[in-house]
Amino acid sequence: MKNTVLSSQLAQTRPFSRQYKDGVVGMSSTCSTTQINRFNHQDKQSPNMRNILIWTLLAPLLIAFQNDCCCNAQQDFNDKADFHPPQSNAADWMASIEDRKLISHITIPGSHDTMARHYGPAVICQAWRLKDQLMAGIRYLDIRMNGNSIIVHGLFEQKATFADVIKITQEFLKDHKKETVLLRVKPEWPSKGRVKQGVQRVIQGYNNIIFTSNIPTMGEARGKIVLVQKDKFDLGIPIHGTDKKGDYKVIDIGKKKDKIMINLQNAWKECGKDRVILSYSSGTGIGTIKGMLLTPRRVAREVNPWLHRYLEDLKKKIIEQPSCVGVIAMDFPGFDLIQAVIKLNH
């Protein structure tokens, strides 16, 4: 469809111009059928020269068009495994958070089903590896683990263990000592009853993992992993989800956006108390009839740019009436969306 639009623009001799957000690349060009015919007439005896001249005119259009698609895809939505952070990337964004501020009073970008990177569109929720997510600014990890300490998404093992998750996170915190990472463990089958025991076995050798229920300050949590307890998993600080049962099911993306907006408004009202607030922007139509083609990737592709715009509006309210929204757990977040969440703290 995009190629058809481009061809139509050329045929109608409309100028094509694009100014990118970062102001680094900007180009404009005008190309018409009349101009091309003029070159054809002048160079009948030289087809190679004629082709060179035509491509000279078309190249700026095609390059701008291609870069526009790539750049827009990378800002709020990312489904590429390659990690190329912009200069504005803030791997140490928590350094500016006051030491006395409680973790429950901070707005935190998170990833939903953090390790779900394998076994097809119905299962995959993230493109970046855990290390790259942390470098991009993600500070809440949603870990689904079975009784064998294997990381899973549903029935699908994700080629990692809980020990792998702890090791990678510890390595990040070793190099970024002013940061903290919230880690929620959700027990999954098989052997859900053995998950807590498996977590305790892995973390017993570390002295920088907080697993008590007392909400730490930012100063107390720096350089540490903070476990989060929810439902039947009772290790760590308490967290309250704004999502209602079934909110993750998507059959209409417009209605999904409405639910996210309501949940974030509730989070804004509830944040800043004695528990961390959690909201999800993720969703899937897999398992439904009407939304059976709405994979996590397809939902995020439409939701993430909208979410960025909504957070910009929300920031204005927070400036007028200081508050927070807690954790926002996302699928396929891009750099700009993560930064939009972080900026709610300032």
Steps between C-alpha positions, in 0.01 A plus 500: 500500500786742588670432163171577322477832682858585403432418133187714509697792639751478219232474233322809630830696518447582865808604698608258766666627814572365841650660806597248764442547871867522592563774244803315363351388172287728288456487125253600237476419133261556212481259210256499211423289195575804282851527641571133447374520141732793441796287606372214284497729196846638567661162555338266250839374394612442861259275698750453784531874549123535487459239777762672712320832468163346587640327809674822600157659519328205665768406755428782751132407495561132556760555772277745686203267466696200628656689791163643598353150535796373699527801728130509586507126570789539745378789712202365695472146365796268454489145367866478393753306708784735402579752771617843387424753775488869406730750669204613710460152651508512881642177642549673838179698522437411865809692606288817501234351732532629857634246750215565743226425248321167548501250213120509509512873416689457171371450145683203350513358145462123495471213255211256499613136474859623496661181368236401241716513185452156348246269331300716267268803478245369749767469771762769436454825696850653490771546237796609712703270723475562874836679506385739228165565666686608814734722298197662334361602842263214589494460880213257558535138391200269462640149538283191444663194658407137548590266785817391320630860506453525122371829357184444297215671321209269551618155394794634300845497659700814424854360493597647837490417871430721799871484581570649155264790571667575834850477353426738211328749730785485750753567225302806394477634856872447551564754223205726586510527877248784531223294339260247648295229328157381614446132426166327516482120486175343382483123569400287200439133432637244541566482874386854587528411868879466473563844349554685829748237611682530169526878536633473855761249390636733230503826700648362823855570382438870439498784753353763267152356448213648700226245567330645807162676484623842617502761223862622464608851415692564181816538709447161663426328167789631290707220352245240611226276365166554673267200487132575454221287647164455337223242532637182661868590466583668832867593476567873462317831515125513431366607161147583393382459142250743347401257223178310543470131422505445126628849411789339311257345247469721192230478235490872427814713533298819550332347805837377622630858495198610703578236764865604518396865544258413782761282672768769480261759638432268793874445540553877515247523784637197691874549453708630789364281777631188676513276194626509144233555234513291181325563166536314171487637147552151355229282355418221259203367307641148493243269657204709389293460182459863393858596588677182398736689265598760761837370617693684774717657229204626299332646808820674613563642153177701529488557876857620563495821289160588647630431852790738446261780403277425798796510740598841362154627596518326837831669572326839487260386774787370713678835470188675627432240770816298581442127516620178335346208312720215625608227260386490137572154355520502120547273199761592237578848641734725303746755633268800481214327680730389782631856529145635510432283807826607667425869441185475713740511796621849410 
